[in-house]
Amino acid sequence: MTYVVTENCIRCKFMDCVEVCPVDCFYAGENFLVINPDECIDCGVCEPECPAEAILPDSDDRAMAWTEINAKYAALWPNMTRKGTPPIDAQEWNNRPNKASLLSEKPHQE
């Protein structure tokens, strides 16, 4: 089992989860984070740290569609080991439905 970042992270990208991960398995896109399923040790410390409640175990039905997305982009995006600055409008995007089409394939830029 692994943890998966799901749709609610899109355009929120708070990054609180990154700071607590003991194995640095988060990868960052322009407006979304993913967890590398091959690196995640299933410790679960990231899940309660996510203000957007966007991190779920892959056994949760709501995570199913996002499992492949996490694996795909973890192989393409840079590793994120420290919390960065979330988008200015992150709180406005928290809990908005139907954000999947807004997922940017671009990697995170410092």
C-alpha atoms as an extended CHARMM CRD file, in Angstrom:
* protein
*
       110  EXT
         1         1  MET       CA              0.0000000000        0.0000000000        0.0000000000  PROA      1               0.0000000000
         2         2  THR       CA              1.0400000000        3.5980000000       -0.5880000000  PROA      2               0.0000000000
         3         3  TYR       CA             -0.4250000000        7.0440000000       -0.1960000000  PROA      3               0.0000000000
         4         4  VAL       CA             -1.7310000000        9.0550000000       -3.1300000000  PROA      4               0.0000000000
         5         5  VAL       CA             -2.1930000000       12.7820000000       -3.7090000000  PROA      5               0.0000000000
         6         6  THR       CA             -5.6410000000       13.4100000000       -5.1730000000  PROA      6               0.0000000000
         7         7  GLU       CA             -7.5350000000       16.1160000000       -7.0480000000  PROA      7               0.0000000000
         8         8  ASN       CA             -8.0110000000       18.5790000000       -4.2110000000  PROA      8               0.0000000000
         9         9  CYS       CA             -4.2770000000       19.3590000000       -4.2090000000  PROA      9               0.0000000000
        10        10  ILE       CA             -4.5760000000       20.9440000000       -7.6650000000  PROA      10              0.0000000000
        11        11  ARG       CA             -4.0870000000       24.7160000000       -7.3750000000  PROA      11              0.0000000000
        12        12  CYS       CA             -3.8310000000       24.3840000000       -3.5650000000  PROA      12              0.0000000000
        13        13  LYS       CA             -0.3860000000       22.7830000000       -3.2810000000  PROA      13              0.0000000000
        14        14  PHE       CA              0.0580000000       23.7380000000        0.3730000000  PROA      14              0.0000000000
        15        15  MET       CA              3.1270000000       21.4610000000        0.7560000000  PROA      15              0.0000000000
        16        16  ASP       CA              2.8370000000       20.8870000000        4.5210000000  PROA      16              0.0000000000
        17        17  CYS       CA              3.1020000000       17.1700000000        3.7360000000  PROA      17              0.0000000000
        18        18  VAL       CA              6.5760000000       17.5440000000        2.2310000000  PROA      18              0.0000000000
        19        19  GLU       CA              8.1340000000       18.6470000000        5.5260000000  PROA      19              0.0000000000
        20        20  VAL       CA              7.0760000000       15.5380000000        7.4510000000  PROA      20              0.0000000000
        21        21  CYS       CA              7.9120000000       12.8420000000        4.8940000000  PROA      21              0.0000000000
        22        22  PRO       CA             10.7710000000       10.7140000000        6.2840000000  PROA      22              0.0000000000
        23        23  VAL       CA             11.7320000000        9.3510000000        2.8420000000  PROA      23              0.0000000000
        24        24  ASP       CA             11.2930000000       12.4800000000        0.6710000000  PROA      24              0.0000000000
        25        25  CYS       CA              8.8930000000       10.7830000000       -1.7510000000  PROA      25              0.0000000000
        26        26  PHE       CA              7.0690000000       13.9510000000       -2.9130000000  PROA      26              0.0000000000
        27        27  TYR       CA              7.5280000000       15.3310000000       -6.4090000000  PROA      27              0.0000000000
        28        28  ALA       CA              6.3090000000       18.7320000000       -7.5230000000  PROA      28              0.0000000000
        29        29  GLY       CA              4.5450000000       20.0060000000      -10.5550000000  PROA      29              0.0000000000
        30        30  GLU       CA              3.5520000000       23.5560000000      -11.3110000000  PROA      30              0.0000000000
        31        31  ASN       CA              0.2420000000       23.2930000000       -9.4130000000  PROA      31              0.0000000000
        32        32  PHE       CA              0.1640000000       19.7970000000       -7.9090000000  PROA      32              0.0000000000
        33        33  LEU       CA              2.2290000000       17.3810000000       -5.8110000000  PROA      33              0.0000000000
        34        34  VAL       CA              2.5340000000       13.6300000000       -6.2340000000  PROA      34              0.0000000000
        35        35  ILE       CA              3.8880000000       10.7640000000       -4.1600000000  PROA      35              0.0000000000
        36        36  ASN       CA              6.2490000000        8.2640000000       -5.7410000000  PROA      36              0.0000000000
        37        37  PRO       CA              4.5970000000        4.9090000000       -4.9730000000  PROA      37              0.0000000000
        38        38  ASP       CA              7.9440000000        3.0900000000       -5.1930000000  PROA      38              0.0000000000
        39        39  GLU       CA              9.4370000000        5.2940000000       -2.4790000000  PROA      39              0.0000000000
        40        40  CYS       CA              6.4670000000        5.7060000000       -0.1170000000  PROA      40              0.0000000000
        41        41  ILE       CA              6.8660000000        3.5350000000        2.9860000000  PROA      41              0.0000000000
        42        42  ASP       CA              3.1900000000        3.7950000000        3.9530000000  PROA      42              0.0000000000
        43        43  CYS       CA              3.9280000000        5.5450000000        7.2390000000  PROA      43              0.0000000000
        44        44  GLY       CA              0.9340000000        7.8740000000        6.8640000000  PROA      44              0.0000000000
        45        45  VAL       CA              2.4680000000       10.9350000000        8.5190000000  PROA      45              0.0000000000
        46        46  CYS       CA              1.6770000000       13.0880000000        5.4780000000  PROA      46              0.0000000000
        47        47  GLU       CA             -2.0650000000       12.4420000000        5.4440000000  PROA      47              0.0000000000
        48        48  PRO       CA             -3.0500000000       14.4620000000        8.5460000000  PROA      48              0.0000000000
        49        49  GLU       CA             -0.6510000000       17.2920000000        7.5980000000  PROA      49              0.0000000000
        50        50  CYS       CA             -2.4690000000       18.1070000000        4.3470000000  PROA      50              0.0000000000
        51        51  PRO       CA             -4.7320000000       21.1530000000        4.8750000000  PROA      51              0.0000000000
        52        52  ALA       CA             -6.6290000000       20.2350000000        1.7000000000  PROA      52              0.0000000000
        53        53  GLU       CA             -7.1600000000       16.6220000000        2.8410000000  PROA      53              0.0000000000
        54        54  ALA       CA             -5.9220000000       15.5710000000       -0.5970000000  PROA      54              0.0000000000
        55        55  ILE       CA             -3.7560000000       12.6400000000        0.5440000000  PROA      55              0.0000000000
        56        56  LEU       CA             -5.4070000000        9.2420000000        0.8210000000  PROA      56              0.0000000000
        57        57  PRO       CA             -4.2540000000        5.6360000000        1.0750000000  PROA      57              0.0000000000
        58        58  ASP       CA             -4.3770000000        3.8830000000       -2.2890000000  PROA      58              0.0000000000
        59        59  SER       CA             -6.8880000000        1.4440000000       -0.8020000000  PROA      59              0.0000000000
        60        60  ASP       CA             -9.4520000000        4.2860000000       -0.6350000000  PROA      60              0.0000000000
        61        61  ASP       CA            -11.7770000000        4.2260000000       -3.6610000000  PROA      61              0.0000000000
        62        62  ARG       CA            -11.3880000000        8.0100000000       -4.0470000000  PROA      62              0.0000000000
        63        63  ALA       CA             -7.6520000000        7.5200000000       -4.6900000000  PROA      63              0.0000000000
        64        64  MET       CA             -8.0000000000        4.9200000000       -7.4350000000  PROA      64              0.0000000000
        65        65  ALA       CA             -8.0360000000        7.3620000000      -10.3770000000  PROA      65              0.0000000000
        66        66  TRP       CA             -5.0130000000        9.2190000000       -8.9870000000  PROA      66              0.0000000000
        67        67  THR       CA             -2.6730000000        6.2850000000       -8.3980000000  PROA      67              0.0000000000
        68        68  GLU       CA             -1.3930000000        6.1810000000      -11.9830000000  PROA      68              0.0000000000
        69        69  ILE       CA             -1.1420000000        9.9800000000      -12.1360000000  PROA      69              0.0000000000
        70        70  ASN       CA              1.0930000000        9.9830000000       -9.0350000000  PROA      70              0.0000000000
        71        71  ALA       CA              3.3540000000        7.2970000000      -10.5090000000  PROA      71              0.0000000000
        72        72  LYS       CA              3.5540000000        8.9980000000      -13.9080000000  PROA      72              0.0000000000
        73        73  TYR       CA              4.5250000000       12.4420000000      -12.6590000000  PROA      73              0.0000000000
        74        74  ALA       CA              6.8390000000       11.1940000000       -9.8990000000  PROA      74              0.0000000000
        75        75  ALA       CA              9.0250000000        9.9360000000      -12.7320000000  PROA      75              0.0000000000
        76        76  LEU       CA              8.9690000000       13.3090000000      -14.5240000000  PROA      76              0.0000000000
        77        77  TRP       CA              8.8930000000       16.0480000000      -11.8950000000  PROA      77              0.0000000000
        78        78  PRO       CA             11.6100000000       17.2010000000       -9.4640000000  PROA      78              0.0000000000
        79        79  ASN       CA             11.7970000000       15.8200000000       -5.9650000000  PROA      79              0.0000000000
        80        80  MET       CA             10.4930000000       18.2080000000       -3.3010000000  PROA      80              0.0000000000
        81        81  THR       CA             12.1410000000       17.9020000000        0.1250000000  PROA      81              0.0000000000
        82        82  ARG       CA             11.1990000000       21.2250000000        1.7190000000  PROA      82              0.0000000000
        83        83  LYS       CA              7.9650000000       23.1100000000        1.9700000000  PROA      83              0.0000000000
        84        84  GLY       CA              7.7980000000       25.9300000000       -0.5240000000  PROA      84              0.0000000000
        85        85  THR       CA              5.4240000000       28.8590000000       -0.7540000000  PROA      85              0.0000000000
        86        86  PRO       CA              1.9050000000       27.7850000000       -1.6750000000  PROA      86              0.0000000000
        87        87  PRO       CA              0.0240000000       29.7070000000       -4.3560000000  PROA      87              0.0000000000
        88        88  ILE       CA             -1.4010000000       33.0210000000       -3.1530000000  PROA      88              0.0000000000
        89        89  ASP       CA             -4.9300000000       31.8610000000       -3.9520000000  PROA      89              0.0000000000
        90        90  ALA       CA             -4.5020000000       28.3210000000       -2.5620000000  PROA      90              0.0000000000
        91        91  GLN       CA             -7.1850000000       28.6780000000        0.0960000000  PROA      91              0.0000000000
        92        92  GLU       CA             -9.6810000000       29.8880000000       -2.5150000000  PROA      92              0.0000000000
        93        93  TRP       CA             -9.1440000000       26.6660000000       -4.4960000000  PROA      93              0.0000000000
        94        94  ASN       CA             -9.4140000000       24.3470000000       -1.4960000000  PROA      94              0.0000000000
        95        95  ASN       CA            -12.4010000000       21.9940000000       -1.8510000000  PROA      95              0.0000000000
        96        96  ARG       CA            -13.4730000000       23.2690000000       -5.2710000000  PROA      96              0.0000000000
        97        97  PRO       CA            -14.8290000000       20.3610000000       -7.2850000000  PROA      97              0.0000000000
        98        98  ASN       CA            -13.7970000000       19.2470000000      -10.7620000000  PROA      98              0.0000000000
        99        99  LYS       CA            -10.2140000000       20.5170000000      -10.7640000000  PROA      99              0.0000000000
       100       100  ALA       CA             -8.7180000000       17.5740000000      -12.6790000000  PROA      100             0.0000000000
       101       101  SER       CA             -8.7110000000       19.4590000000      -15.9810000000  PROA      101             0.0000000000
       102       102  LEU       CA             -6.5720000000       22.1760000000      -14.3500000000  PROA      102             0.0000000000
       103       103  LEU       CA             -3.6850000000       19.8040000000      -13.6030000000  PROA      103             0.0000000000
       104       104  SER       CA             -0.5790000000       21.2320000000      -15.2290000000  PROA      104             0.0000000000
       105       105  GLU       CA              1.9630000000       18.7780000000      -16.5980000000  PROA      105             0.0000000000
       106       106  LYS       CA              4.7460000000       21.3350000000      -16.1460000000  PROA      106             0.0000000000
       107       107  PRO       CA              7.3330000000       20.6870000000      -13.4150000000  PROA      107             0.0000000000
       108       108  HSD       CA              7.7270000000       22.9000000000      -10.3730000000  PROA      108             0.0000000000
       109       109  GLN       CA              9.8990000000       25.9550000000      -10.9320000000  PROA      109             0.0000000000
       110       110  GLU       CA             11.7100000000       27.6860000000       -8.0610000000  PROA      110             0.0000000000
